[in-house]
Amino acid sequence: MGLRGAKGIESRFTRYVEGLVSVIGHADRAGPLRDYCTGLVMPVERKSVEPMAAITAPGRTAAQHQSLLHFIGQGAWSDAAVLGKVREMVLPQIERHGPIEALIIDDTSFPKQGRHSVGVAHQYCGQLGKQANCQVAVSLSVANHAASLPVAYRLYLPKVWAADQSRRHKVGVPEEVSFKTKPEIALEHIRWAHEIGLPGDLVLLDAGYGNDSKLRTSITELEKVYVAGIQPQTLVWAPGTRHSGAPKKGRDAPDAISVKEVALALRAKAWRTIAWREGTNEFLSSRFARVRVHVASKHERRTKPAKEWLLIEWPEGEDEPTKYWLSTLPQNISFRDLVDAAKLRWRIERDYEELKQEVGLGHFEGRGWRGFHHHATMCIAAYGFLISERETIPPSGSRSAALFPKLAVPSGYRPRGSSVAA
């Protein structure tokens, strides 16, 4: 990229940050906000406060460290206001490639040592693929096939934290924050999106959320449709099966069978190889089947549950089906479009990969509630700028490294927490 292009990017970055400054409150927050965002998009190995202070103010690192630490850990600015401004500036860039197609619910985890950082508990850590000490945050993103952007983000507070007043006080958990399950936080995100009129009538969920029948029913009540991952043991009434309505609490659904049983009973001609889009140009394919079923859910409020699509993926060479989805998309949707909608959820995985690798979402080293969410908000803001600039950056280069020339760092500096730290 030539100098003219680099200067153009820097001027656009300045205008972007000025947009964020307009909702940040006090004028003395403008400098730290600009420097924090700059640190997040620079090619720094560790994007916590100390190394970002060194790279954004190498001549006064100690004072810059204190400034950024106060801004992110104690600053009384609104995450909602900043995220709202990010939406205002970035969504038009995403929608240049087409309208928003879906709202995507997911969570991300951050392995943590010790027990003092807010929300840390021994729980399932998706990053490690096992139970471990970690924090977990639940997010909502808006997406089309070209890009996606997180628009809501909240830390999951386990019961042991929610009930411990001493620990809550030490890390500044607001009094109004009570224990909520991850699906309950997800539903709050979706209701909020519905109330403010965010685009996207399709909600995409993985099995960790899609298996919650109450969440699926609530999405339907908001007059949205979904494609929800489910577990193989989910009960349904297969086509042609007579049933007496939704099961009552504490009682099994008569004549219902698992979706895995449905899949294994399908004839060979039910399976088709379908290709779907991943990104704007790349196509992948696998083997799928789809059938109309009634879901045996105690949260179903109608005497006769409505029919839904059961979509099943069984790749060639696998001993059994690998993925299952339920969907309330229209009965007349094409097979290919149903698969494409289910697979659009890949965007959230790309989000988190880039948020963690490019802008340091998991690098926050503070312990407080406010700092955890402020850091995430700044990371989403920086990521929003990268999305806006994506077409100007060579595809073979690092998105963040291509934005600005590398700044000078004090000789011999080693950021705490990096792999080269003493």
Summary of the structure (lengths in Angstrom):
residues: 422
radius of gyration: 23.4
end to end distance: 35.3
largest distance: 76.2
contacts: 1344
relative contact order: 0.16
helix: 41%
strand: 20%
